[in-house]
Amino acid sequence: MLSADKPANYAWQVETLREKLEVLECQISCAANDSLYAQRSVVDACVDNALNDFMENSSKELTSALAPYLNGPFGLDVAARVLRSALAHHAELNAPELVEFCRDILDE
């Protein structure tokens, strides 16, 4: 565009558009962060529900299996380390699958 063809306030319009673009980019970034946070909250709620169900059904067996560590020195730390190792080993052998109610929620 030639200088003669530009409106008198062309520089101001360009600057205004740049500022609006910066605001829009910031709004998009904030919306994306909000979306990620909301998704994380849904995932956390699903995991909490699934773990609560598991503990209602299997907590006695789990604590009994870990009793030698839980009743010993540094009990919970050692038991958590052993449980983490067992969980990692199981996840390597069998691909983890979402429980059905979590799958339904997360597929929406």
C-alpha positions as CSV (number, residue, x, y, z in Angstrom):
1,M,0.0,0.0,0.0
2,L,1.4,3.4,-1.0
3,S,1.6,6.2,1.5
4,A,-0.9,8.2,-0.5
5,D,-3.4,5.3,-0.3
6,K,-3.2,4.9,3.4
7,P,-5.8,6.6,5.7
8,A,-4.6,9.5,7.8
9,N,-4.9,7.4,11.0
10,Y,-3.3,4.3,9.5
11,A,-0.4,4.0,12.0
12,W,-2.9,4.3,14.9
13,Q,-5.2,1.6,13.4
14,V,-2.2,-0.7,13.0
15,E,-1.1,-0.1,16.6
16,T,-4.7,-0.6,17.8
17,L,-5.0,-3.9,15.9
18,R,-1.7,-5.1,17.4
19,E,-2.9,-4.3,20.9
20,K,-6.2,-6.1,20.3
21,L,-4.3,-9.1,18.9
22,E,-2.1,-9.2,22.0
23,V,-5.3,-9.2,24.2
24,L,-6.9,-11.9,22.2
25,E,-3.7,-14.1,22.4
26,C,-3.7,-13.6,26.2
27,Q,-7.4,-14.5,26.4
28,I,-6.9,-17.6,24.3
29,S,-4.0,-18.7,26.5
30,C,-6.1,-18.1,29.6
31,A,-9.0,-20.1,28.2
32,A,-6.7,-22.9,27.2
33,N,-5.2,-23.0,30.8
34,D,-8.7,-23.0,32.3
35,S,-9.7,-25.9,30.0
36,L,-6.6,-27.9,31.0
37,Y,-7.3,-27.2,34.7
38,A,-10.9,-28.3,34.3
39,Q,-9.9,-31.4,32.6
40,R,-7.3,-32.2,35.3
41,S,-10.0,-31.7,37.9
42,V,-12.3,-34.2,36.2
43,V,-9.5,-36.7,35.9
44,D,-8.6,-36.2,39.6
45,A,-12.3,-36.7,40.6
46,C,-12.5,-39.9,38.5
47,V,-9.3,-41.3,40.0
48,D,-10.4,-40.4,43.5
49,N,-13.7,-42.2,43.0
50,A,-12.1,-45.3,41.5
51,L,-9.5,-45.4,44.4
52,N,-12.3,-45.0,47.0
53,D,-14.2,-47.9,45.4
54,F,-11.1,-50.0,45.3
55,M,-10.3,-49.2,49.0
56,E,-13.9,-50.0,50.0
57,N,-13.5,-53.4,48.5
58,S,-9.8,-54.2,49.0
59,S,-8.3,-52.1,51.7
60,K,-8.2,-54.9,54.2
61,E,-6.3,-57.2,51.8
62,L,-4.0,-54.4,50.7
63,T,-3.1,-53.4,54.3
64,S,-2.7,-57.1,55.3
65,A,-0.3,-57.7,52.3
66,L,1.7,-54.6,53.4
67,A,1.4,-55.3,57.1
68,P,5.1,-56.4,57.6
69,Y,6.2,-53.0,56.3
70,L,3.4,-50.9,57.8
71,N,4.1,-52.3,61.3
72,G,7.9,-51.9,61.0
73,P,10.1,-48.9,61.2
74,F,9.5,-46.3,58.5
75,G,6.3,-48.3,57.8
76,L,4.3,-46.1,55.4
77,D,7.4,-44.9,53.5
78,V,8.6,-48.4,52.9
79,A,5.0,-49.7,52.1
80,A,4.5,-46.9,49.6
81,R,7.8,-47.7,47.9
82,V,6.9,-51.4,47.6
83,L,3.4,-50.6,46.4
84,R,4.7,-48.1,43.8
85,S,7.1,-50.8,42.5
86,A,4.3,-53.4,42.3
87,L,2.1,-50.9,40.6
88,A,4.8,-49.9,38.1
89,H,5.5,-53.6,37.3
90,H,1.8,-54.4,36.9
91,A,1.3,-51.4,34.6
92,E,4.3,-52.5,32.4
93,L,2.7,-56.0,32.0
94,N,-0.9,-54.9,31.5
95,A,-1.8,-51.6,29.8
96,P,-4.0,-49.7,32.3
97,E,-7.6,-49.2,31.3
98,L,-10.0,-46.6,32.6
99,V,-12.9,-47.8,34.7
100,E,-16.2,-47.5,32.8
101,F,-17.6,-44.5,34.6
102,C,-14.4,-42.6,34.1
103,R,-14.3,-43.5,30.4
104,D,-17.8,-42.3,29.9
105,I,-17.1,-38.9,31.6
106,L,-13.8,-38.3,29.9
107,D,-15.1,-39.2,26.4
108,E,-17.6,-36.4,26.6
